[in-house]
Amino acid sequence: MHRFFIFVQYFLYIGMRFFRLFWIPLVPFSATVGSLIILVSGCFNPFAPELDEGQDLTNVITEQQSPKEVLENFQLAYTFKDSLIYSDVLDESFVFEYFDPNLGPSGSFVTWGRDTDLKTTGRLFRTFDVIDLKFLNTIFSEREGGREKRFIRFNLSLFGSEFNFIITGTAIFTFEQSDQDNKWRIVRWKDESDL
């Protein structure tokens, strides 16, 4: 029995020496490899649809050769929260107008220019995780030379981590064709959201 305990002690002694020689240097290596495996596997989503590597995304953005194409880019900018596309649909002389019911005793119209609108829209893009803009139908349109006005019903859904909004209403867009690059852009947007 005594020999058995000596054997066990010897076995443990050899095991500890082996552990100290080979296992302890492997601990940092194992931790590094394990962390790397977890990190890399965290970037892979087996349920996500595969991207089509051959798809040419430049065909999605229009050349803005008509007010319809401007609206397509406008919708694309909101969907992908792309400030560069959005800035290209606005003319340098752009004016945004909306009704604020909280101003004065019966509310008042508020206007701002292109720079303020780009900053405001940029904040909107950063605030919400998902933005879904749908232009429903054109109620009225009139065209005169290189200028067109459209009354369009819309539905805007904003989904964020803290709050969600669904806004419907009418947008009155005035488009103008540029003499420099022949692109159409929005020069005025009057928002008549249903409050």
Secondary structure, 3 states (H helix, E strand, C coil): CHHHHHHHHHHHHHHHHHHHHHHHHHHHHHHHHHHHHHHHHHCCCCCCCCCCCCCCHHHCCCCCCCHHHHHHHHHHHHHHCCHHHHHHHEEEEEEEEEEECCCCCCCEEEEEEHHHHHHHHHHHHHHCCEEEEEEEEEEEEEEECCEEEEEEEEEEEEECCCCEEEEEEEEEEEEEECCCCCCEEEEEEEEEECC
